[in-house]
């Protein structure tokens, strides 16, 4: 069974499984299915607004697609999430990316 099918099976049993939703979003983005992956990130973040890595990976995908304003918005939300959850590592990474693309 491929990763996408396995993750979908997990989500069929537990639609709010954050780790599976995050993995599915990454798989879609990595397979070139950007919009599908971004939709999965949106579902993840709607269900789990403090799943901080979701913001960072969504922002990276948006930046790669040259959708810079959307990437900046996602980073700003992710930075707020990182502050709420005291995730200084993620905060540093996202702030660095924001500094790089928001010129």
C-alpha positions in Angstrom: 0.0 0.0 0.0 1.4 3.4 -0.9 1.7 6.2 1.7 -1.2 8.2 0.5 -3.5 5.2 0.7 -2.2 4.3 4.1 -2.7 7.8 5.4 -6.2 8.0 4.0 -7.1 4.7 5.7 -5.9 6.1 9.0 -8.0 9.3 8.4 -11.0 7.2 7.5 -10.9 5.7 11.0 -9.9 9.0 12.7 -10.5 12.2 10.6 -8.9 14.4 13.3 -5.6 12.5 13.4 -3.2 15.4 13.1 -0.1 13.4 12.3 -1.8 11.5 9.5 -3.3 14.7 8.1 0.1 16.4 8.2 1.7 13.4 6.5 -1.0 13.3 3.8 -0.5 17.0 3.1 3.2 16.5 2.7 2.8 13.5 0.4 0.5 15.5 -1.9 2.9 18.5 -2.0 5.9 16.2 -2.6 4.0 14.4 -5.4 3.4 17.7 -7.1 -0.3 18.0 -6.1 0.1 21.4 -4.5 -3.6 22.4 -4.3 -4.6 19.1 -2.8 -1.7 19.3 -0.3 -2.6 22.9 0.7 -6.2 21.8 1.2 -5.1 19.1 3.6 -2.9 21.7 5.4 -6.0 23.9 5.8 -8.0 21.0 7.2 -5.2 20.2 9.6 -4.9 23.8 10.8 -8.7 24.2 11.1 -8.8 21.2 13.4 -5.5 21.8 15.1 -4.7 25.5 15.0 -1.5 25.0 17.0 0.0 22.2 14.9 2.9 24.6 14.2 4.8 22.5 11.6 1.7 22.6 9.4 2.1 26.4 8.9 5.8 26.1 8.1 5.4 23.4 5.6 2.4 25.0 3.9 4.4 28.3 3.7 7.3 26.5 2.1 5.0 24.9 -0.5 3.5 28.3 -1.2 6.8 30.0 -1.5 8.1 27.3 -3.9 5.0 28.0 -6.0 5.9 31.7 -5.9 2.8 32.5 -4.0 4.7 34.8 -1.7 1.9 36.9 -0.1 0.1 33.6 0.9 3.4 32.2 2.2 3.9 35.3 4.3 0.4 35.1 5.7 0.9 31.5 6.6 4.3 32.2 8.3 2.7 35.0 10.3 0.0 32.6 11.6 2.7 30.0 12.2 4.8 32.4 14.2 1.8 33.2 16.4 1.2 29.5 16.9 4.8 28.9 17.8 4.7 31.7 20.4 1.5 30.3 21.9 3.1 26.8 22.2 6.5 28.0 23.2 8.1 26.3 20.2 11.2 28.4 19.8 12.8 26.2 17.2 9.8 26.6 14.9 9.6 30.3 15.7 13.2 30.8 14.7 12.8 28.8 11.4 9.7 30.6 10.4 11.0 34.0 11.3 14.1 33.3 9.3 12.1 32.3 6.2 9.8 35.3 6.7 12.8 37.6 6.8 14.1 36.0 3.6 11.0 36.3 1.5 9.4 39.4 2.9 11.8 42.0 1.4 
